[in-house]
């Protein structure tokens, strides 16, 4: 069972997603260059919003310092509680803690283990790698500003500092997504090792980790947290479970040709202006506007499997209320959570003018080809984009047949072949259709 979400969202002058040179991201599609917003950018904003709206659902952290900043304090608190009930006290020394954490880290995350940074298993959003070569000739002035002396020193000594950070053997070399429940579980494993072997708890922990490897891996899939359940987690180790991403997000792009301008601005020094110093800072930034097509696919059985630990084939027997909460919030974020750089100077906030939700079992397909020929900006781009999308969908239906239930919510004044509902009604009816 698959859920597809198509959106058309229009933004005024803004800079939604910047490239390495500080310019609006672009993509050539069909007969024109378009402004785009990367899927990584979209997912990041949706994740942050969903964490607030679904705060009661355990989530996690994408970090290098999981073992030192999350597992360690949990273990130390648990150890203190245990010692409070013991007649023969054994103070916990830092060396023992570090040895336990090192054993834990090496079992959970092999030295070559790395994550894509986004938590998705499809290789998106990897941490930035050092780039070589000359800067683009189109680089903005922001990107070409000289480093301050302390930044230059940090840059020159960066390699040495990185090596020093990783030298403790505990922090991971790349950010990895871990769940809150995983932190609790690992802390309890460390405590059990201390109880079983007061002379060498690190060795006892190593033995238990290897003995319970399969159990830990089975547990960690559903314990990885909400973010991993939605957007996946990359893992190549034997213990940390890989979580495939059930939510697939396309890069959003303008349905028409990219339309941008360079915004020149100056900053006046409030104190020195009386001495005729003029502008204290002069710069420029690229701004663009347009109607963006967005596309999201959700694999429902895989989502339920990630959330509960069940087999994907057994998804219908799981708690549908929790899944409906998560899906409902995801759709709300997709249709109303705005990405955007330079928020303070552009206020890039908008909601979708057109939302089409499809529910069915057939192979999903994007409707991006509706815009291979860029929409003309000499008319209402929003309405013409919606018409193009519906017309292309109709042609696909006649060619392949319609195998999905559809629900539409639009604020546009136009004739549509599907019942136009409020956004909430469209979401509710689409979610009900999943379980019918």
C-alpha positions in Angstrom: 0.0 0.0 0.0 1.4 3.4 -1.1 0.6 7.0 -0.3 1.5 9.6 -2.9 1.5 13.3 -2.2 1.7 15.9 -5.0 1.8 19.6 -4.2 2.1 23.0 -5.9 3.4 25.7 -3.6 4.1 29.3 -4.6 6.7 31.5 -2.9 7.4 35.2 -3.4 10.9 36.7 -3.5 13.0 34.3 -1.4 16.1 32.1 -1.2 14.7 28.7 -0.2 17.8 26.6 -0.6 21.4 27.7 -1.3 24.1 25.9 -3.1 27.8 25.8 -2.1 28.3 29.3 -3.6 25.3 30.9 -1.7 23.1 31.0 -4.9 19.7 29.4 -5.4 19.9 25.7 -6.3 19.1 24.9 -9.9 18.3 22.0 -12.1 17.9 21.7 -15.9 14.5 20.0 -16.6 12.9 19.8 -20.0 13.4 23.0 -22.0 14.4 25.3 -19.1 16.5 25.7 -16.1 14.5 25.6 -12.8 15.0 26.7 -9.2 14.9 23.7 -6.9 14.8 22.8 -3.3 16.7 19.6 -2.3 14.9 16.7 -0.6 17.5 17.0 2.2 16.4 20.5 2.9 12.7 19.6 2.8 13.1 16.6 5.1 15.1 18.5 7.6 12.4 21.1 8.1 9.7 18.5 8.2 11.6 16.4 10.8 12.1 19.4 13.1 8.4 20.2 12.9 7.3 16.6 13.5 9.4 16.3 16.5 7.5 19.1 18.1 4.1 17.9 17.1 4.7 14.3 18.1 6.9 14.9 21.1 5.4 11.8 22.9 6.9 9.5 20.3 10.5 8.5 21.1 12.9 9.9 18.5 16.7 10.1 18.4 19.8 12.1 17.6 22.0 12.2 14.5 25.4 12.8 16.2 29.0 11.7 16.5 28.8 11.9 20.3 26.0 9.4 21.0 28.1 7.2 23.4 29.7 10.1 25.3 26.8 12.4 25.5 23.8 10.1 25.7 24.8 6.6 26.8 27.4 7.7 29.4 25.2 9.9 31.6 22.4 7.3 31.5 24.9 4.6 32.6 26.4 6.8 35.3 22.9 7.6 36.7 21.9 3.9 36.7 25.2 2.9 38.3 24.7 5.5 41.1 21.2 4.1 41.8 22.5 0.6 41.9 25.4 1.5 44.3 22.9 3.3 46.6 21.4 -0.1 47.4 24.7 -2.0 47.7 26.4 -2.5 51.1 29.9 -2.8 49.6 30.4 0.3 47.6 32.6 0.4 44.4 33.2 3.9 43.1 33.0 4.3 39.4 36.3 5.5 37.9 36.6 7.3 34.6 38.9 4.7 33.1 36.4 1.9 33.6 33.6 4.0 32.0 35.8 4.8 29.0 36.8 1.2 28.5 33.1 0.2 28.7 32.1 2.8 26.2 35.0 1.9 23.8 33.9 -1.8 23.9 30.3 -0.7 23.3 31.2 1.6 20.4 33.4 -0.9 18.6 30.7 -3.6 18.8 27.9 -1.3 17.7 29.8 0.8 15.2 32.8 -0.8 13.5 35.6 1.6 12.7 34.6 1.9 9.0 31.0 2.5 9.9 29.5 5.7 8.5 26.1 7.2 8.0 24.7 9.4 5.3 23.9 12.1 7.8 20.2 12.2 7.0 19.5 8.8 8.5 18.1 7.6 5.2 19.3 4.4 3.7 19.3 5.7 0.1 22.6 7.6 0.5 21.2 11.2 0.8 22.5 14.1 2.7 26.0 12.9 3.4 28.2 15.1 5.5 30.1 17.7 3.5 33.4 16.5 2.2 36.4 18.8 1.8 36.2 20.3 -1.7 39.2 20.9 -3.9 39.7 23.2 -6.8 38.8 26.8 -7.6 35.6 28.5 -6.5 32.9 28.9 -9.0 33.2 32.2 -11.0 29.5 32.7 -10.0 30.2 32.5 -6.3 28.5 35.1 -4.2 30.5 37.7 -2.3 29.3 36.1 0.9 31.1 32.9 0.0 34.3 34.8 -1.0 34.9 36.7 2.1 38.3 36.1 3.7 38.6 34.1 6.8 39.4 35.7 10.1 42.9 35.0 11.6 41.5 32.5 14.1 39.5 30.8 11.3 42.6 30.6 9.2 44.5 28.9 12.0 41.6 26.5 12.5 41.6 25.7 8.8 45.4 25.1 8.7 45.2 22.9 11.8 41.9 21.2 10.9 43.3 17.8 10.1 45.2 17.6 13.4 42.2 18.7 15.4 40.0 16.1 13.6 42.4 13.4 14.5 42.5 14.6 18.1 38.7 14.6 18.3 38.6 11.0 17.1 41.5 9.8 19.2 39.3 8.9 22.2 38.1 5.8 20.3 34.5 6.5 21.5 33.0 9.2 19.4 32.2 8.0 15.9 33.9 9.5 12.8 30.7 10.4 11.1 27.2 11.4 12.5 25.0 8.4 13.0 21.3 8.3 13.8 20.6 6.6 17.2 17.3 6.3 19.1 16.5 7.3 22.6 15.5 3.8 23.5 18.8 2.5 22.1 20.7 4.8 24.5 18.6 3.4 27.5 19.2 -0.2 26.4 23.0 0.2 26.0 23.3 1.9 29.3 21.5 -1.0 31.0 23.9 -3.5 29.2 26.9 -1.6 30.6 25.3 -1.8 34.1 24.7 -5.5 33.9 28.3 -6.0 32.9 29.4 -4.2 36.0 27.2 -6.4 38.1 28.4 -9.6 36.5 32.1 -8.8 36.6 33.4 -6.3 39.1 37.0 -7.1 38.1 36.7 -6.8 34.3 33.3 -5.4 33.3 34.6 -4.4 29.8 35.3 -8.0 29.0 31.9 -9.1 30.3 30.2 -6.4 28.1 32.1 -7.6 25.0 31.0 -11.2 25.6 27.3 -10.1 26.1 27.4 -7.9 23.0 28.6 -10.8 20.8 26.1 -13.2 22.4 23.1 -11.0 22.0 24.0 -9.6 18.6 20.9 -10.8 16.8 18.6 -9.8 19.6 20.1 -6.3 19.7 19.8 -5.9 15.9 16.1 -7.0 15.9 15.4 -4.6 18.8 17.2 -1.6 17.4 15.1 -1.4 14.2 12.0 -0.4 16.1 14.0 1.5 18.8 15.8 3.8 16.3 13.2 6.5 16.8 10.7 8.4 14.7 13.2 10.0 12.3 14.7 6.6 11.4 11.2 5.1 11.1 10.3 7.7 8.5 13.5 8.5 6.7 15.7 5.4 7.4 19.1 4.8 8.8 22.2 3.6 7.0 24.3 0.9 8.8 26.8 -1.6 7.7 27.7 -3.1 11.1 26.6 -6.4 12.5 24.7 -5.0 15.5 23.2 -1.7 14.6 20.1 -2.4 12.4 19.8 -0.8 9.0 16.4 0.9 8.6 15.1 1.4 5.1 13.4 4.7 4.4 9.6 4.3 3.7 9.3 8.0 2.9 10.8 8.9 -0.5 11.1 12.7 -1.2 11.8 14.2 -4.6 13.6 17.5 -5.1 11.0 20.3 -5.5 11.4 22.5 -8.6 9.7 25.4 -10.3 7.1 24.5 -12.9 8.4 27.4 -15.0 11.8 28.8 -16.0 14.0 30.0 -13.2 13.4 33.7 -12.5 15.9 35.3 -10.2 17.5 38.7 -9.5 20.5 39.9 -7.6 19.4 41.9 -4.5 22.0 44.6 -3.8 22.1 45.8 -0.2 24.1 48.0 2.1 24.6 48.2 5.9 24.9 51.7 7.5 27.1 52.2 10.5 24.9 54.0 13.0 27.8 55.6 14.9 30.2 56.4 12.1 27.6 57.6 9.6 27.8 61.1 10.9 31.5 61.3 9.9 30.5 60.5 6.4 31.9 57.0 6.3 29.1 55.8 4.0 28.1 52.2 3.9 29.8 49.9 6.4 29.1 46.8 4.4 27.9 46.3 0.8 26.9 42.9 -0.6 24.3 41.2 -2.9 22.3 38.0 -2.7 20.3 36.1 -5.2 16.5 35.9 -4.8 13.9 34.0 -6.8 10.2 33.3 -6.8 8.0 30.7 -8.3 5.5 27.8 -8.1 7.2 24.6 -7.0 6.1 21.0 -7.7 6.7 18.6 -4.8 6.3 14.9 -4.7 6.4 12.4 -1.8 5.8 8.7 -1.7 5.2 6.7 1.5 5.5 2.9 1.7 2.9 2.1 4.4 3.8 -1.5 5.2 7.5 -0.5 5.6 6.6 2.4 7.8 4.5 0.2 10.1 7.4 -2.3 10.1 9.9 0.3 11.2 7.6 1.7 13.9 6.6 -1.6 15.5 9.3 -4.2 14.4 6.7 -6.4 12.6 7.2 -7.9 9.2 5.9 -5.6 6.4 3.4 -8.3 5.4 1.8 -8.0 8.9 1.3 -4.2 8.8 -2.5 -4.4 8.9 -2.5 -6.0 12.3 -0.5 -3.2 14.0 -1.8 -0.1 15.9 -3.3 2.1 13.1 -4.0 5.1 15.4 -0.3 5.8 15.9 0.5 5.3 12.2 -2.4 7.7 11.3 -1.1 10.3 13.6 2.4 10.1 12.1 1.1 10.1 8.5 -1.3 12.9 9.2 1.4 15.1 10.6 3.7 14.2 7.7 1.1 15.4 5.2 0.5 18.6 7.2 4.2 19.3 7.2 4.6 18.6 3.4 1.8 21.0 2.6 2.5 23.8 5.1 6.1 23.7 6.5 8.2 26.2 4.5 12.0 25.7 4.0 14.1 28.8 3.5 17.3 30.6 4.1 17.3 34.3 4.9 14.0 34.1 6.7 14.6 37.3 8.6 14.8 39.3 5.3 12.4 37.4 3.0 9.7 35.8 5.3 9.5 32.7 2.9 6.3 31.3 4.3 3.6 29.7 2.2 1.1 26.8 2.1 0.3 24.6 -0.9 -2.2 26.0 -3.3 -2.8 22.5 -4.6 -2.6 19.1 -2.8 -3.4 15.8 -4.5 -3.2 12.7 -2.3 -3.3 9.2 -3.9 -3.7 5.9 -2.1 -3.2 2.5 -3.9 -1.1 -0.5 -4.5 0.2 0.3 -8.0 3.7 1.4 -8.9 4.0 5.0 -7.9 4.8 7.6 -10.5 5.6 11.3 -10.3 3.8 13.9 -12.3 6.9 16.0 -12.9 6.7 15.4 -16.6 3.7 17.6 -16.7 6.2 20.4 -16.7 8.8 19.2 -19.2 7.7 22.2 -21.2 8.0 25.1 -18.8 4.8 26.9 -17.9 4.6 30.4 -19.3 4.8 33.2 -16.7 2.5 35.4 -18.8 -0.5 33.7 -17.1 -1.5 32.6 -13.6 1.3 30.1 -13.1 -0.5 28.4 -10.2 -3.7 27.6 -12.2 -1.9 26.6 -15.4 0.4 24.3 -13.4 -2.5 22.6 -11.8 -4.2 22.2 -15.1 -1.1 20.7 -16.7 -0.7 18.3 -13.8 -4.4 17.1 -14.0 -4.2 16.8 -17.8 -1.0 14.7 -17.7 -2.5 12.5 -14.9 -5.6 11.9 -17.1 -3.4 10.8 -20.0 -1.6 8.4 -17.8 -4.9 7.0 -16.6 -6.1 6.4 -20.1 -2.8 4.7 -21.0 -2.3 2.6 -17.9 -5.6 2.6 -16.1 -6.4 4.3 -12.8 -5.6 2.1 -9.7 -5.7 4.7 -6.9 -8.1 6.6 -4.8 -7.6 10.3 -5.0 -8.3 13.2 -2.6 -7.8 16.8 -3.5 -7.6 20.1 -1.7 -7.0 23.3 -3.6 -7.5 27.0 -3.0 -7.3 27.7 -6.8 -10.4 28.9 -8.7 -10.7 26.3 -11.4 -12.7 23.3 -12.5 -11.4 20.0 -11.2 -12.4 16.4 -11.9 -12.0 15.4 -8.2 -14.1 16.5 -5.2 -12.3 19.5 -3.7 -12.2 19.2 0.1 -10.5 21.1 2.9 -7.0 20.0 3.6 -8.0 18.2 6.9 -10.9 16.3 5.2 -8.6 15.2 2.3 -6.1 14.0 4.8 -8.7 12.1 6.9 -10.3 10.5 3.9 -6.9 9.4 2.5 -5.8 7.9 5.7 -9.1 6.0 6.1 -8.7 4.7 2.6 -5.4 3.1 3.5 -7.0 0.6 5.9 -10.2 -0.1 3.9 
